[in-house]
Amino acid sequence: MPVPSPGQYDVHINGLMTEMSLGWPQLHDSFVADRTFQVISSKHRSDNYLRIPPGEWNRNQMQERAPATESAGSNYKIDTTPTFYCRRFSLHHDIPDEIDNDKDDPIDLDLQANYFLTSQALINREVAWVNAYFKTGVWTAFDLDGVSSAGSVDATHFLQYNQTDSDFLAVIRRYITDCSEKYGRRLNCMTMGQRVWDVVIDHPDLVGRIDRGQTQGVAGAPKVIRDALAMLLEIQEVNVMSGIVNNAIPGAADSQAFIGGKHLLLSYKPPVPGRLTPASGYTFVWQGDDLQNNERGWALYDLPYEARRKCRSMEIESFYDLKQVEAGFGVFFENAVS
């Protein structure tokens, strides 16, 4: 077959397409550390905060009073020793002149650096929170491990949610109630890894409730949505950790995995943080005079041009402390699914 002339490569020279490009910035909603531990802005990098232990509120000290007598006296203890310290985390990305001045459309090095650094900040804080608090040994109320056999269930083990006959709703409710007996507040925040949610959303306990029309607002939907689960458990919110991290060193094959693993945490977050308000934990962030922080408590800067290096840079920075403020006000379920 004769080749037409002029041919395809005579009339068009390949260049970069301007209508689209590929990048992989993760969605901000995939990261939940700052939703489980709400952000508290501080004028100082470190400080103490006041804590009145739960038991101090709940003694029955009121007494019957006789005529012409003084009322019974009362007291409570306070603790002003707890502290936080906002450590400094930062990362920059260089944009050399010779690269910037020779770029083709649609390459936007500033936009790419912005997206890249923001993603790095999200990953950094999520990984830090998981390593510190999304694990066994840090929540003193109840620390549970999932097992695959009902015969192995005991005071510290529960049947994994993807096993036949697992009683997901009853187990969660029981530990919410057990914890509320210690603190006088119901745990109201559920945080789980994506692999756990993939099982929970189809769990027979939940689908059956919807099919029988016992959950308002879902109109017989075949699967449970997060709001429906929160309604069933009478809690404030359900968070699903779908953020990922690449654990491989540069140059090695990618090793990407969900940051949240296969675990679940029940905790408490106040509707609005404030004085004399209980919580399981907070993300303390320092907002110094030169920090223009967003709601997550980090700042993105265009650094001054360096003539000697013929380079400009973009930098992201945050001063924060992920702080568990009440170790007993949480229930951790390790290996919630197999």
C-alpha positions in Angstrom: 0.0 0.0 0.0 1.5 3.3 -1.0 2.4 5.8 1.7 0.6 9.1 1.2 2.8 12.2 0.8 2.9 14.5 2.6 2.5 12.1 5.5 1.3 12.5 9.1 4.7 13.4 10.5 5.2 15.9 7.6 2.2 18.0 8.7 2.4 17.7 12.5 5.2 17.7 15.0 4.2 16.3 18.4 4.2 18.8 21.3 2.7 18.9 24.7 -1.1 18.9 24.7 -2.4 22.1 26.4 -6.0 21.0 27.2 -5.0 18.4 29.9 -2.1 17.0 31.9 -1.8 14.2 34.5 -1.0 14.7 38.1 -1.9 12.8 41.3 -2.6 15.3 44.1 -4.7 13.6 46.7 -8.1 15.0 47.7 -8.0 16.8 51.0 -11.1 14.9 52.2 -8.9 11.7 52.1 -7.1 12.9 55.2 -8.8 13.0 58.6 -6.3 13.6 61.3 -7.4 17.2 61.7 -11.0 16.2 61.8 -10.6 13.6 64.5 -8.2 15.8 66.5 -9.6 19.3 65.8 -7.3 22.2 65.1 -6.7 24.6 68.0 -4.8 27.8 67.1 -2.3 29.1 69.7 -0.6 32.4 70.2 2.4 30.6 71.6 4.4 27.8 70.4 4.1 26.0 73.7 1.8 26.3 76.7 0.1 24.5 79.5 -3.6 23.9 79.5 -6.1 23.3 82.4 -7.6 19.9 82.9 -10.3 19.0 85.5 -10.3 15.2 85.8 -13.7 13.5 84.8 -14.4 12.1 88.3 -14.2 15.5 89.9 -17.4 16.5 88.2 -19.5 13.5 89.1 -19.5 13.0 92.9 -22.8 13.5 94.6 -21.8 16.2 97.2 -25.0 18.0 97.7 -26.6 17.5 101.1 -29.8 18.2 102.9 -29.7 21.5 104.7 -31.3 22.3 108.1 -32.9 25.7 108.8 -30.4 28.5 109.7 -27.4 26.4 108.8 -24.7 26.8 106.2 -24.9 24.7 103.0 -22.4 21.8 102.6 -19.1 22.7 101.2 -17.7 21.3 97.9 -14.4 21.1 96.1 -12.7 19.8 93.0 -9.1 19.3 91.8 -7.6 21.0 88.8 -4.5 20.1 86.9 -2.5 22.7 85.1 0.5 20.6 84.3 -0.4 19.2 80.8 1.5 20.9 78.0 1.9 21.0 74.3 4.8 22.0 72.1 4.4 22.8 68.4 7.3 21.3 66.5 8.3 22.8 63.2 7.8 20.9 59.9 8.7 22.3 56.5 9.6 21.5 52.9 10.6 23.5 49.9 10.8 23.0 46.2 13.3 24.9 43.9 12.3 26.4 40.6 15.6 27.2 38.7 15.6 30.0 36.2 16.9 27.9 33.3 14.0 25.4 33.8 11.3 28.0 34.4 12.3 30.1 31.4 12.4 27.1 29.0 9.1 25.4 30.0 6.4 24.7 27.5 2.7 25.2 27.9 0.8 23.7 29.8 3.6 23.3 32.4 3.0 25.6 35.3 5.8 25.1 37.8 4.2 27.3 40.5 0.9 25.5 40.4 2.7 22.1 40.4 4.8 23.1 43.4 1.7 24.4 45.3 -0.1 21.1 44.7 2.9 19.0 45.5 3.9 20.8 48.7 0.3 20.8 50.0 0.0 17.0 49.4 3.3 16.6 51.3 1.9 18.5 54.3 -1.3 16.4 54.3 0.6 13.1 54.2 3.1 14.3 56.9 0.4 15.1 59.4 -1.7 12.0 58.7 1.3 9.7 59.0 2.3 11.4 62.3 -1.2 11.1 63.7 -1.5 7.4 62.7 2.0 6.6 64.1 1.1 8.2 67.4 -2.5 7.5 68.1 -4.0 5.1 65.5 -2.5 2.0 67.2 -2.6 -0.1 70.3 -1.1 0.9 73.6 -2.2 4.6 73.7 -5.9 4.5 74.5 -6.4 3.2 78.1 -10.2 2.7 78.2 -10.3 -0.3 75.8 -7.7 -1.7 73.5 -9.0 -4.5 71.3 -7.7 -6.8 68.6 -9.8 -8.4 65.9 -9.8 -12.2 65.5 -11.2 -14.5 62.8 -12.9 -17.0 65.1 -15.8 -16.4 67.4 -14.2 -18.9 69.8 -11.3 -16.5 70.4 -13.5 -13.5 71.4 -12.9 -12.3 75.0 -12.4 -9.1 76.9 -9.7 -7.9 74.7 -10.6 -9.5 71.3 -13.6 -9.0 69.0 -14.8 -10.8 65.9 -13.6 -9.1 62.8 -16.3 -7.3 60.8 -15.9 -9.4 57.7 -16.4 -12.7 59.5 -19.7 -14.5 59.5 -21.9 -13.7 62.5 -19.8 -10.6 63.5 -22.1 -8.2 65.4 -20.7 -4.9 64.3 -23.4 -2.5 65.7 -23.8 -4.2 69.0 -20.0 -4.3 69.7 -19.5 -0.6 68.8 -22.5 0.5 70.9 -21.3 -1.5 73.9 -18.0 0.2 74.0 -19.5 3.6 73.4 -21.7 3.0 76.4 -18.9 1.5 78.5 -16.8 4.5 77.9 -19.6 6.9 78.6 -20.0 5.3 82.0 -16.4 6.4 82.8 -16.7 10.0 81.4 -20.4 11.0 81.3 -20.2 11.6 77.5 -20.8 9.3 74.6 -17.9 8.9 72.2 -19.2 10.6 69.0 -16.5 10.3 66.4 -15.6 7.1 64.5 -12.4 7.0 62.4 -11.5 4.0 60.2 -9.2 2.9 57.4 -10.6 2.6 53.9 -10.3 -1.2 54.0 -12.5 -1.2 57.1 -15.1 1.0 55.5 -15.3 -1.2 52.4 -16.5 -4.0 54.7 -18.6 -1.9 57.0 -20.7 -0.3 54.3 -21.9 -3.7 53.2 -22.2 -5.3 56.6 -25.5 -7.2 57.1 -26.3 -5.3 60.3 -26.3 -2.0 58.5 -27.9 -3.0 55.2 -30.6 -4.8 57.1 -31.5 -1.7 59.0 -31.8 0.3 55.8 -33.9 -2.3 54.1 -36.4 -2.2 57.0 -36.6 1.5 56.8 -35.3 2.2 60.3 -32.9 4.9 59.2 -34.4 8.2 58.2 -33.1 10.1 55.2 -31.7 7.1 53.2 -35.0 6.1 51.6 -34.3 2.4 51.3 -30.8 2.8 49.9 -29.1 -0.6 49.3 -25.9 0.4 51.1 -25.2 2.5 54.2 -23.7 5.9 53.8 -21.6 7.5 56.5 -24.4 9.8 57.8 -26.7 6.8 58.1 -24.2 4.9 60.2 -23.7 8.0 62.4 -27.4 8.1 62.9 -27.7 4.5 63.8 -25.0 4.8 66.4 -26.1 8.2 67.6 -22.7 9.7 67.0 -21.6 13.0 65.3 -19.6 11.7 62.4 -17.8 8.9 60.6 -14.4 9.6 59.1 -12.8 7.3 56.5 -9.0 7.5 55.9 -8.4 7.0 52.2 -5.1 8.9 52.0 -2.1 6.9 50.8 1.6 7.1 51.3 4.5 5.8 49.1 6.8 4.0 51.5 9.5 3.4 48.8 12.7 5.4 48.8 13.3 7.5 45.6 14.4 5.3 42.7 12.8 2.1 44.0 9.6 0.6 42.9 6.5 2.4 44.3 5.2 0.9 47.5 1.9 2.7 48.1 -0.6 1.9 50.8 -3.5 3.3 52.7 -2.1 5.3 55.7 -5.0 4.1 58.0 -4.5 0.4 57.6 -7.3 -1.9 58.8 -8.1 -0.3 62.1 -10.9 1.7 63.8 -11.0 4.3 66.6 -13.9 5.6 68.6 -13.1 9.0 70.1 -14.8 12.2 71.3 -14.7 15.6 69.6 -16.7 18.6 70.8 -19.1 20.3 68.4 -17.0 23.5 69.1 -13.7 23.5 71.0 -13.7 25.8 74.0 -13.3 26.2 77.7 -14.4 23.4 80.0 -15.1 21.2 77.0 -14.0 17.5 76.8 -12.1 16.0 73.9 -10.0 13.0 73.1 -7.3 15.0 71.4 -6.5 18.3 69.6 -4.1 19.4 66.9 -2.4 22.5 68.4 -1.0 24.8 65.8 1.1 27.9 66.4 0.2 30.9 64.4 3.2 33.3 64.7 3.1 36.8 63.4 4.7 35.8 60.1 2.5 32.8 59.5 -0.6 33.3 57.3 -2.2 30.0 58.2 -5.2 28.3 56.7 -7.7 26.2 58.7 -5.2 23.4 58.9 -2.5 25.6 60.4 0.2 25.7 57.7 1.6 28.4 55.5 2.8 28.4 51.9 5.5 30.9 50.9 7.2 32.2 47.8 10.8 32.5 49.1 12.9 35.5 48.0 14.8 35.0 44.7 18.4 33.9 45.1 20.5 35.6 42.5 23.6 33.6 43.4 21.8 30.3 42.6 19.5 31.9 39.9 16.6 30.2 41.6 13.4 30.8 43.3 11.6 28.5 45.7 8.3 27.7 47.2 8.0 26.4 50.8 5.4 25.0 53.1 5.7 25.2 56.8 3.7 24.3 59.9 4.2 24.3 63.6 2.0 21.7 65.2 1.5 19.2 68.0 -0.9 16.3 67.7 -1.9 15.9 71.3 -3.9 13.2 73.0 -5.6 15.2 75.9 -7.6 12.3 77.5 -6.1 8.8 77.0 -9.1 7.1 78.5 -11.6 8.7 76.2 -11.0 6.4 73.2 -11.5 2.8 72.1 -9.1 1.3 69.5 -10.0 -1.7 67.4 -6.9 -3.1 65.8 -7.3 -5.4 62.7 -11.0 -4.6 62.5 -11.0 -6.6 59.2 -8.8 -9.4 58.0 
